[in-house]
Amino acid sequence: MAPMTFFNSDNAMHKNKLQEYAQKCGLPLPVYTTDNRGFVHKPKFQSTVLVDGIEYRSEQGFSRIVSAENDVAKIALECIKKNLKIAGPSSFHMQEPKISKSILYEFAIKSKVEIPTYKTTCAEKAEPVFVTTCTFKGKSYTSEIAGSKKMAEQYAARKAIKSLLVFDSSNVLSQIIKSKTKPNPEQGISSTAVKAENSSEHTTTTQYGGVSSEKRRVEQNSRGAKRVRIAEY
């Protein structure tokens, strides 16, 4: 994975950098809210931005909305960078969910328990959205809405990991996370991270409007429709 250069300071728009950060971490795009604390003829815009469930606020006023949004994006980036450096690898993984399935899979193997299973549903709208439930050690963890099947599974695995870390007295899970991530967010993910999500040992099921992917594929092929390639999601 390429280094996280969006934390570097230069003259580029901070809004662009914050959006790049969210995209590379598989997070929903930042949501901005701007209020005018001045007058119509002399505006004083102040913005807030919501990133990964956390709201950041700029107290400085600007005459232009784009300037206020750019300022609060800068504040968000600075806070995220600071928090990642303080909290270390575990926090970095929570910001970077794309290796969550790999971490959870390795934890299952080392703990000598059954590997996690994933069941994904897809709502067929103008743009399909996916939700995955991960079942591990008798408990179920449901992801937030994602734009792809793969990312929904990563979100579900991340939710399981967050819960398991609370009871990780042996530090097995923490050590796995540490081995797969680097504390410095500007260096990105270690190249040794295992992409277990591509392993055939994982059990995954995808449903489209309540119909499993295998059944849907057979039904469509029987009508002469083009094949559905689940791997594309």
PyMOL commands that set and color helices and strands:
alter all, ss='L'
color gray80, all
select helices_A, chain A and resi 5-7+14-24+65-87+89-95+97-111+149-165+172-180+196-198+213-222+230-232
alter helices_A, ss='H'
color red, helices_A
select strands_A, chain A and resi 31-36+45-51+54-57+117-123+129-136+139-142+203-208+211-212
alter strands_A, ss='S'
color yellow, strands_A
deselect
rebuild
show_as cartoon
